[in-house]
């Protein structure tokens, strides 16, 4: 495991206790992000910001692929894609 990956992983774990959301799945070799979070505007904004940050580290853009919510909880999925694909496919 390289040093940057280790530092990123530790940072995510440390900040998870401070956030209203939980990053459920993220693999640096893949481009999918899965979040569990409360159904609040604040948590939705935090999840979007976190997805954008993680994708930006890969020099890509975060695209929301799905969001499923109950009255209190949501699961939101993002995919990191190249900017050229966003423009090309109108994502």
C-alpha positions as a Markdown table, in Angstrom:
| # | Residue | x | y | z |
|---|---|---|---|---|
| 1 | Unk | 0.0 | 0.0 | 0.0 |
| 2 | Unk | 1.5 | 3.3 | -1.0 |
| 3 | Unk | 1.9 | 6.2 | 1.4 |
| 4 | Unk | -0.7 | 8.4 | -0.2 |
| 5 | Unk | -3.3 | 5.7 | -0.1 |
| 6 | Unk | -2.5 | 4.9 | 3.5 |
| 7 | Unk | -2.9 | 8.6 | 4.5 |
| 8 | Unk | -6.1 | 9.0 | 2.6 |
| 9 | Unk | -7.6 | 5.9 | 4.1 |
| 10 | Unk | -6.7 | 7.0 | 7.7 |
| 11 | Unk | -8.1 | 10.4 | 7.0 |
| 12 | Unk | -11.4 | 9.0 | 5.8 |
| 13 | Unk | -11.6 | 6.8 | 8.9 |
| 14 | Unk | -10.8 | 9.6 | 11.3 |
| 15 | Unk | -13.3 | 12.0 | 9.7 |
| 16 | Unk | -16.0 | 9.4 | 9.5 |
| 17 | Unk | -16.8 | 10.0 | 13.1 |
| 18 | Unk | -17.3 | 13.7 | 12.5 |
| 19 | Unk | -19.5 | 13.5 | 9.5 |
| 20 | Unk | -23.2 | 12.8 | 9.1 |
| 21 | Unk | -22.5 | 10.2 | 6.5 |
| 22 | Unk | -20.6 | 7.0 | 6.1 |
| 23 | Unk | -18.5 | 6.1 | 3.0 |
| 24 | Unk | -19.5 | 2.5 | 2.6 |
| 25 | Unk | -17.4 | 1.5 | -0.4 |
| 26 | Unk | -14.4 | 3.1 | -2.2 |
| 27 | Unk | -11.6 | 1.3 | -3.9 |
| 28 | Unk | -8.8 | 3.4 | -5.4 |
| 29 | Unk | -8.7 | 0.9 | -8.3 |
| 30 | Unk | -12.4 | 1.4 | -9.1 |
| 31 | Unk | -14.4 | 4.6 | -9.7 |
| 32 | Unk | -17.5 | 3.9 | -7.7 |
| 33 | Unk | -18.4 | 5.6 | -4.4 |
| 34 | Unk | -21.2 | 4.4 | -2.1 |
| 35 | Unk | -22.5 | 6.5 | 0.8 |
| 36 | Unk | -25.0 | 5.9 | 3.6 |
| 37 | Unk | -26.3 | 9.1 | 5.1 |
| 38 | Unk | -29.3 | 10.8 | 6.8 |
| 39 | Unk | -32.0 | 12.2 | 4.6 |
| 40 | Unk | -31.1 | 15.8 | 5.3 |
| 41 | Unk | -30.0 | 18.7 | 3.1 |
| 42 | Unk | -26.8 | 19.0 | 5.1 |
| 43 | Unk | -25.8 | 15.3 | 4.7 |
| 44 | Unk | -26.6 | 15.3 | 1.0 |
| 45 | Unk | -24.4 | 18.4 | 0.5 |
| 46 | Unk | -21.6 | 16.7 | 2.6 |
| 47 | Unk | -21.8 | 13.5 | 0.5 |
| 48 | Unk | -21.6 | 15.5 | -2.7 |
| 49 | Unk | -18.6 | 17.5 | -1.5 |
| 50 | Unk | -16.8 | 14.3 | -0.4 |
| 51 | Unk | -17.5 | 12.5 | -3.7 |
| 52 | Unk | -16.3 | 15.6 | -5.7 |
| 53 | Unk | -13.1 | 15.7 | -3.5 |
| 54 | Unk | -12.4 | 11.9 | -4.0 |
| 55 | Unk | -13.0 | 12.1 | -7.8 |
| 56 | Unk | -10.9 | 15.3 | -8.1 |
| 57 | Unk | -7.9 | 13.4 | -6.6 |
| 58 | Unk | -8.3 | 11.1 | -9.6 |
| 59 | Unk | -8.6 | 14.1 | -11.9 |
| 60 | Unk | -12.2 | 13.1 | -12.7 |
| 61 | Unk | -15.7 | 14.5 | -12.1 |
| 62 | Unk | -18.3 | 13.0 | -9.7 |
| 63 | Unk | -21.6 | 12.0 | -11.3 |
| 64 | Unk | -24.5 | 10.8 | -9.1 |
| 65 | Unk | -25.7 | 7.5 | -10.4 |
| 66 | Unk | -28.5 | 6.7 | -7.9 |
| 67 | Unk | -30.0 | 7.8 | -4.6 |
| 68 | Unk | -32.5 | 5.6 | -2.7 |
| 69 | Unk | -34.1 | 7.1 | 0.5 |
| 70 | Unk | -36.4 | 6.2 | 3.2 |
| 71 | Unk | -38.0 | 8.8 | 5.5 |
| 72 | Unk | -34.8 | 9.0 | 7.5 |
| 73 | Unk | -31.8 | 7.4 | 5.6 |
| 74 | Unk | -30.4 | 7.5 | 2.1 |
| 75 | Unk | -27.9 | 5.5 | 0.1 |
| 76 | Unk | -26.3 | 7.5 | -2.6 |
| 77 | Unk | -23.9 | 6.3 | -5.3 |
| 78 | Unk | -21.5 | 8.2 | -7.4 |
| 79 | Unk | -19.1 | 7.4 | -10.2 |
| 80 | Unk | -15.9 | 9.2 | -11.1 |
| 81 | Unk | -15.7 | 9.9 | -14.8 |
| 82 | Unk | -13.4 | 11.8 | -17.1 |
| 83 | Unk | -14.5 | 15.4 | -17.9 |
| 84 | Unk | -14.4 | 14.5 | -21.6 |
| 85 | Unk | -17.1 | 11.8 | -21.0 |
| 86 | Unk | -19.3 | 14.3 | -19.2 |
| 87 | Unk | -19.2 | 16.6 | -22.1 |
| 88 | Unk | -19.5 | 13.8 | -24.7 |
| 89 | Unk | -22.4 | 12.0 | -23.1 |
| 90 | Unk | -24.1 | 15.0 | -21.4 |
| 91 | Unk | -23.9 | 13.3 | -18.0 |
